[in-house]
Amino acid sequence: MKKALILLSGGLDSATVAAIAINQGFSLHAVSFSYGQKHRKELEHANLIKDYFKINSAQIISLQAEIFSSSSLIGNKEIAKNRDLANNEIPNTYVPARNIIFLSYALALAESFNICDIFIGVNAVDYSGYPECRPEFIQNFTAMANSGTKLGQSHKIKIHTPLINLTKAEIIKIGRELNLDYSITHSCYDPINDYSCGACDACLLRLKGFKENNLQDPIKYA
């Protein structure tokens, strides 16, 4: 069976990517990140997703929150709510260089495990204007990965981004076709106990995607 490494956040997108990768015949090693995020609850859901897909090879990497301190996902800054999703201005939930750092860790782990395939749930359609979710970033990172690693000298490293050109509604449709139970996922940036806020960008995009599929989101909202 082919091996792949997946960046697993516990959210709707990464769970869908896991379903896609497994459907393509990959055996997954999952990597999640703890970086002082307010929505640390996502790590609990990453574990639920691992159990759901029977992913036995997994780890959580801890990073210092200080390196991301300008983001409202860290510390006491107020998270933007009820934004106009058509506005691609980069919001205060942007985490400095997050996917660059996450993918760099993933790349090192993949090379250590002799894995050439890395899956990540970035999306450039229904997204919050984050620059590291765009195709050109993935293309540039892939070129760097192949030119700057020992593994890349003898094999082709591929960053798989199956959701990058899909809307949230299209992502949910694919997940349902793969029988994915979205009740095990968590998207909210500012959860209130076991409830999602329903007003942050992640919640708005998620709710919009379910509505466009004429489906009820199975998670709980405040």
C-alpha positions in Angstrom: 0.0 0.0 0.0 1.2 3.5 -0.9 2.2 5.7 2.1 1.4 9.3 2.5 1.6 12.0 5.2 -1.4 14.2 5.9 -1.7 17.4 7.8 -4.7 16.8 9.9 -6.3 19.8 11.7 -9.6 18.2 12.9 -11.5 20.4 10.5 -14.0 19.6 7.6 -11.4 20.1 4.9 -8.6 17.9 6.3 -11.1 15.2 7.2 -12.3 15.3 3.5 -8.7 15.1 2.3 -8.2 12.0 4.6 -11.2 10.4 3.0 -10.0 11.2 -0.5 -6.4 9.9 0.2 -7.7 6.6 1.7 -10.0 6.2 -1.2 -7.0 6.6 -3.5 -5.3 3.7 -1.7 -2.9 5.5 0.6 -1.9 4.4 4.1 -1.7 7.6 6.1 0.6 9.0 8.8 -1.2 12.0 10.3 0.5 15.1 11.7 -1.3 17.8 13.8 0.0 21.0 15.4 -0.5 22.5 18.8 0.5 26.2 18.7 -1.5 27.9 21.4 -4.6 28.2 19.2 -7.8 29.3 20.9 -9.6 26.5 19.0 -7.4 23.8 20.5 -10.6 21.8 20.5 -9.7 21.0 16.9 -7.0 18.6 18.2 -9.6 16.5 20.0 -11.4 16.2 16.6 -8.2 15.3 14.9 -8.1 12.3 17.2 -11.7 11.5 16.4 -10.8 11.6 12.7 -7.8 9.3 13.2 -10.0 6.8 15.1 -12.7 7.1 12.4 -10.3 6.2 9.6 -8.2 3.8 11.8 -5.1 5.9 11.3 -2.7 4.3 13.8 0.4 6.3 12.8 0.1 9.9 14.1 1.7 12.6 16.1 1.1 16.1 17.4 3.9 18.7 17.0 4.0 21.5 19.6 5.2 25.0 18.5 5.7 28.1 20.6 2.7 30.4 20.4 4.9 33.5 20.5 5.9 33.0 16.8 2.3 33.5 15.8 1.4 36.2 18.3 0.1 38.7 15.7 -2.8 36.4 14.9 -6.2 36.7 16.7 -6.2 32.9 17.0 -3.5 33.4 19.7 -3.9 35.3 22.9 -6.6 37.8 23.8 -7.2 39.5 20.4 -10.8 39.6 19.2 -11.6 37.2 16.3 -13.3 38.8 13.3 -17.0 37.9 13.1 -19.7 38.2 10.4 -17.3 39.4 7.8 -18.3 39.8 4.1 -16.9 36.5 2.7 -16.6 38.1 -0.7 -14.0 40.4 0.7 -10.5 38.8 0.2 -8.8 41.2 2.5 -6.6 39.1 4.8 -8.3 38.9 8.2 -6.8 39.1 11.6 -7.1 35.3 11.9 -4.2 34.9 9.5 -1.4 33.0 11.2 2.1 34.2 10.1 3.7 31.7 7.7 1.6 28.9 9.2 1.4 26.6 6.1 5.1 27.3 5.3 6.0 26.1 8.8 3.6 23.2 8.9 4.6 21.9 5.5 8.3 22.2 6.4 7.8 20.0 9.4 5.7 17.6 7.3 8.4 17.6 4.7 11.1 16.7 7.2 8.9 13.9 8.6 8.1 12.6 5.2 11.7 12.5 4.2 12.6 10.7 7.5 9.9 8.1 6.8 10.8 7.9 3.0 7.3 9.2 2.1 7.0 11.1 -1.2 3.3 12.1 -1.0 2.0 14.8 1.4 -1.7 15.7 1.6 -3.0 19.1 2.8 -6.5 20.6 2.8 -5.7 24.1 1.4 -8.5 25.8 -0.6 -8.3 28.8 -2.8 -12.0 29.3 -3.6 -14.0 29.5 -0.4 -11.2 30.7 1.9 -10.4 33.7 4.0 -7.8 35.4 1.7 -4.8 33.5 3.2 -1.9 33.8 0.7 -0.5 30.3 1.6 -3.7 28.6 0.4 -3.1 29.5 -3.2 -1.9 27.2 -6.0 1.2 29.3 -6.7 2.3 28.9 -3.1 1.9 25.1 -3.3 3.8 25.0 -6.7 6.7 27.0 -5.2 6.8 24.9 -2.0 6.8 21.7 -4.1 9.7 23.0 -6.2 11.6 23.9 -3.1 10.9 20.5 -1.5 12.3 18.7 -4.6 15.3 20.9 -5.0 16.2 21.1 -1.3 15.9 17.6 0.1 17.9 14.4 -0.3 14.7 12.5 -1.1 13.8 15.0 -3.8 17.1 14.2 -5.6 16.0 10.6 -6.2 12.2 10.7 -6.1 9.5 13.2 -6.9 7.9 14.7 -3.8 4.3 15.6 -4.4 2.1 18.0 -2.4 -1.5 16.8 -2.9 -4.1 19.5 -2.7 -7.4 17.8 -3.8 -9.6 20.7 -2.5 -7.7 23.6 -3.8 -10.1 24.6 -6.6 -13.3 23.5 -4.9 -16.0 25.5 -3.2 -17.0 24.4 0.4 -20.2 23.0 -1.0 -18.3 20.9 -3.5 -16.0 19.7 -0.7 -18.9 18.6 1.4 -20.6 16.9 -1.6 -17.4 14.8 -2.1 -17.2 14.0 1.6 -20.8 12.8 1.7 -20.2 10.7 -1.4 -17.3 9.0 0.5 -19.7 8.5 3.5 -17.7 10.9 5.7 -19.5 11.7 9.0 -18.9 15.4 9.4 -20.1 15.4 13.0 -16.6 14.3 14.0 -15.1 17.5 12.6 -14.6 21.0 14.1 -14.1 24.2 12.1 -14.8 27.1 14.5 -12.1 29.6 15.4 -13.8 30.7 18.6 -15.8 27.8 20.1 -18.0 28.3 23.2 -17.5 25.1 25.2 -18.9 22.3 22.9 -20.6 24.8 20.6 -19.3 26.5 17.5 -19.8 30.3 17.4 -21.5 30.4 14.0 -20.1 33.8 13.1 -16.3 33.5 12.5 -15.1 33.0 8.9 -14.7 29.2 9.3 -18.3 28.8 10.6 -19.8 31.0 8.0 -18.1 29.1 5.1 -19.0 25.8 6.7 -22.7 26.8 7.1 -22.8 28.1 3.6 -21.4 24.9 2.2 -24.0 22.7 4.0 -26.8 25.1 3.0 -25.8 24.9 -0.7 -26.1 21.1 -0.4 -29.5 21.3 1.2 -28.0 19.6 4.3 -28.1 20.3 8.0 -24.7 20.7 9.5 -24.5 17.9 12.1 -22.4 19.9 14.7 -23.8 22.2 17.4 -23.8 26.0 17.2 -24.3 28.5 20.0 
